[in-house]
Amino acid sequence: MGHPLYSNCMKKSEILKSIDCTKESFVNYTFENVAFEGCNFTESKWQKATFIDCRFNGCNLSLVDLSGCRLQGALFEECKLVGADFSK
């Protein structure tokens, strides 16, 4: 069994809890109506990913690379965002 995000490049209407994606790379992924709860995305790469109506609750997004990401209706609650760059 592989990483829960490796199964395909599109996730819809799912709840992903306590997964560790430290330093992982997910380029061109699409997430729609996905809830991320207590996940660790430290230093991960989400280049050109799309997040539509997604919720991040209690996640660590420190130093995450969001180059070219599309965030539409994304909500971040009680997340650690130290060094996360949303400007690219």
Buried (B, 14 or more C-beta within 10 A) or exposed (E): EEEEBEEEEEBEEEEBEEBEBEEBEBEEBBBBBBBBBBBBBBBBBBBBBBBBBBBBBBBBBBBBBBEEBEBEEBEBEEBBBEEBEEEE
